[in-house]
Amino acid sequence: MSARLKFFVSAICVAVMIVFLCNVQRYSLIFLKGVSIWANNMLPTALPFMLLSGLVSKLGAIQQASSKLSLGKALFDAPRNTDWIFVLSLFCGYPVGAKLIAEQFQHGLDKPACIKLATFCSTGSPIFMVGTVGANYLKSTKAGFVILLSHLIATVLNGFSYRKLYKSQTQAGRIVQSDNPSACVIDSVNSILSIG
């Protein structure tokens, strides 16, 4: 980051702090409302899936089981051995797919492959769409399922539309395994706090 950009960002932060100090009571209530929305809507729908998907991912069994499949290769021309990222992103929703792609990038998957995976592995959480949006906001679970189905169709179409772009030089990152479940818990909690 250049010195000018750092100065500009710092100046904006100071200006926001001054505005905040001018009416602390109002902005404190707005902040608490934001935390409440995160705690009531995001935390219960994302954290359990982040914990479970992290554990499943670190154990490596799903990667090995999906290594025989080539659904992602056939539909999206994605690298082999990455179907498990698509499956977990469908069940768990954002940010699980993006997080798994980032982990694979750190372990050898090249940038074009990661960009291609991001076109169809950054899905919304089914529980969030059906439970929070459908049942809580729209007062209709059926509407939530319609939203979910529309979202899944759009995800597949989006991935398919990028099929010819972002040609990868690697086939897949190595399988990242761990026998330490507490690392999955810490990682999941850090991710959900970052979202919050």
C-alpha positions as CSV (number, residue, x, y, z in Angstrom):
1,M,0.0,0.0,0.0
2,S,1.4,3.4,-1.0
3,A,2.0,6.1,1.5
4,R,-0.7,8.3,-0.1
5,L,-3.2,5.5,0.1
6,K,-2.3,4.8,3.8
7,F,-2.7,8.5,4.6
8,F,-6.1,8.7,2.8
9,V,-7.5,5.6,4.5
10,S,-6.2,6.9,7.9
11,A,-7.9,10.3,7.3
12,I,-11.2,8.6,6.5
13,C,-10.9,6.5,9.7
14,V,-10.3,9.6,11.8
15,A,-13.2,11.4,10.1
16,V,-15.5,8.4,10.9
17,M,-14.3,8.4,14.5
18,I,-15.1,12.1,14.8
19,V,-18.6,11.6,13.4
20,F,-19.1,8.7,15.8
21,L,-18.0,10.8,18.8
22,C,-20.5,13.6,17.8
23,N,-23.4,11.3,18.5
24,V,-22.2,8.3,20.5
25,Q,-25.6,7.2,21.7
26,R,-27.1,7.0,18.2
27,Y,-24.2,5.1,16.6
28,S,-23.9,2.8,19.6
29,L,-27.5,1.7,19.1
30,I,-26.8,1.2,15.4
31,F,-23.8,-0.9,16.2
32,L,-25.7,-3.0,18.7
33,K,-28.5,-3.6,16.1
34,G,-25.8,-4.8,13.6
35,V,-24.3,-7.1,16.2
36,S,-27.8,-8.4,17.0
37,I,-28.6,-9.1,13.3
38,W,-25.3,-11.0,13.0
39,A,-25.8,-12.9,16.2
40,N,-29.5,-13.8,15.5
41,N,-29.2,-14.5,11.8
42,M,-25.7,-15.2,10.7
43,L,-24.2,-17.0,13.7
44,P,-26.7,-19.8,14.0
45,T,-26.8,-20.5,10.3
46,A,-23.1,-20.3,9.5
47,L,-21.1,-21.4,12.5
48,P,-22.4,-25.0,12.8
49,F,-21.7,-25.6,9.1
50,M,-18.3,-23.9,9.3
51,L,-17.4,-26.2,12.2
52,L,-18.6,-29.4,10.5
53,S,-17.2,-28.5,7.0
54,G,-13.9,-27.6,8.6
55,L,-13.8,-31.0,10.4
56,V,-14.9,-32.9,7.3
57,S,-12.3,-31.1,5.2
58,K,-9.4,-31.6,7.6
59,L,-10.1,-35.3,7.9
60,G,-9.7,-35.7,4.2
61,A,-12.3,-38.5,3.7
62,I,-14.6,-36.4,1.5
63,Q,-11.6,-35.4,-0.8
64,Q,-10.7,-39.1,-1.2
65,A,-14.3,-40.1,-1.8
66,S,-14.8,-37.5,-4.5
67,S,-11.5,-38.1,-6.2
68,K,-13.2,-40.7,-8.4
69,L,-15.9,-38.2,-9.5
70,S,-15.4,-35.7,-12.3
71,L,-18.6,-33.7,-12.1
72,G,-16.8,-30.4,-11.8
73,K,-14.6,-31.3,-14.7
74,A,-17.5,-32.3,-16.9
75,L,-19.8,-29.4,-16.1
76,F,-17.4,-26.5,-15.5
77,D,-14.0,-27.7,-16.8
78,A,-12.7,-27.4,-13.2
79,P,-9.6,-29.1,-12.0
80,R,-9.9,-32.7,-11.0
81,N,-10.3,-33.6,-7.3
82,T,-12.1,-30.4,-6.5
83,D,-15.7,-31.7,-6.5
84,W,-15.6,-31.9,-2.7
85,I,-15.3,-28.1,-2.6
86,F,-18.4,-27.7,-4.7
87,V,-20.3,-30.3,-2.6
88,L,-19.4,-28.6,0.7
89,S,-20.2,-25.1,-0.6
90,L,-23.7,-26.4,-1.7
91,F,-24.4,-27.7,1.8
92,C,-22.7,-25.1,3.9
93,G,-22.9,-21.9,1.8
94,Y,-20.7,-18.8,2.0
95,P,-18.0,-18.4,3.3
96,V,-17.1,-22.1,3.4
97,G,-16.6,-22.5,-0.4
98,A,-14.4,-19.4,-0.6
99,K,-12.4,-20.5,2.5
100,L,-11.8,-24.0,1.0
101,I,-10.6,-22.4,-2.3
102,A,-8.3,-20.1,-0.4
103,E,-6.8,-23.1,1.5
104,Q,-6.3,-25.0,-1.8
105,F,-4.6,-21.9,-3.2
106,Q,-2.2,-21.9,-0.3
107,H,-1.4,-25.6,-1.0
108,G,-0.7,-25.5,-4.7
109,L,-3.8,-24.8,-6.7
110,D,-3.1,-22.1,-9.3
111,K,-4.9,-18.8,-9.5
112,P,-6.9,-19.5,-12.7
113,A,-8.3,-22.7,-11.1
114,C,-9.2,-20.9,-7.9
115,I,-11.0,-18.1,-9.9
116,K,-12.9,-20.8,-11.9
117,L,-13.9,-22.6,-8.7
118,A,-15.1,-19.3,-7.2
119,T,-17.6,-18.9,-10.0
120,F,-19.7,-21.9,-8.7
121,C,-18.4,-22.6,-5.2
122,S,-19.5,-19.3,-3.5
123,T,-23.1,-20.2,-2.8
124,G,-25.5,-19.0,-0.2
125,S,-26.2,-21.2,2.8
126,P,-29.4,-23.3,2.4
127,I,-30.3,-22.9,6.0
128,F,-29.9,-19.1,5.7
129,M,-32.1,-19.0,2.6
130,V,-34.8,-21.4,3.8
131,G,-34.7,-20.6,7.5
132,T,-33.8,-17.0,7.8
133,V,-35.0,-15.5,4.6
134,G,-37.9,-17.8,3.9
135,A,-39.3,-18.7,7.3
136,N,-38.3,-15.6,9.3
137,Y,-38.5,-12.7,6.8
138,L,-41.0,-13.9,4.2
139,K,-42.9,-16.1,6.7
140,S,-42.9,-18.9,4.1
141,T,-40.6,-21.9,4.1
142,K,-41.9,-22.7,0.6
143,A,-40.6,-19.3,-0.6
144,G,-37.2,-20.1,1.0
145,F,-37.0,-23.3,-1.0
146,V,-37.9,-21.4,-4.2
147,I,-35.1,-19.0,-3.5
148,L,-32.7,-21.9,-2.7
149,L,-33.6,-23.7,-6.0
150,S,-33.2,-20.4,-8.0
151,H,-29.9,-19.8,-6.4
152,L,-28.6,-23.3,-7.1
153,I,-29.7,-23.1,-10.7
154,A,-28.0,-19.7,-11.0
155,T,-24.8,-21.1,-9.4
156,V,-24.6,-24.0,-11.9
157,L,-25.3,-21.6,-14.9
158,N,-22.7,-19.2,-13.7
159,G,-20.1,-21.9,-13.3
160,F,-21.1,-23.2,-16.7
161,S,-20.8,-19.8,-18.4
162,Y,-17.2,-19.5,-17.2
163,R,-16.3,-23.0,-18.5
164,K,-14.0,-21.8,-21.3
165,L,-12.3,-19.1,-19.2
166,Y,-9.5,-19.4,-16.6
167,K,-7.6,-22.4,-17.9
168,S,-5.7,-24.1,-15.1
169,Q,-2.2,-25.4,-15.1
170,T,-2.6,-27.6,-12.0
171,Q,-5.0,-30.4,-11.4
172,A,-5.7,-29.9,-7.7
173,G,-4.1,-28.8,-4.5
174,R,-2.9,-31.5,-2.2
175,I,-5.4,-32.8,0.4
176,V,-4.9,-31.0,3.7
177,Q,-5.5,-33.3,6.6
178,S,-5.3,-32.8,10.3
179,D,-6.0,-34.9,13.4
180,N,-6.5,-31.8,15.5
181,P,-10.2,-30.9,15.7
182,S,-9.5,-27.9,18.0
183,A,-7.7,-26.2,15.1
184,C,-11.0,-26.5,13.1
185,V,-13.0,-24.9,15.9
186,I,-10.5,-22.0,16.3
187,D,-10.4,-21.4,12.5
188,S,-14.2,-21.5,12.3
189,V,-14.7,-19.1,15.2
190,N,-12.1,-16.7,13.7
191,S,-13.9,-16.8,10.4
192,I,-17.4,-16.2,11.8
193,L,-16.0,-13.3,13.9
194,S,-14.5,-11.8,10.8
195,I,-17.8,-12.0,9.1
196,G,-19.4,-10.3,12.1
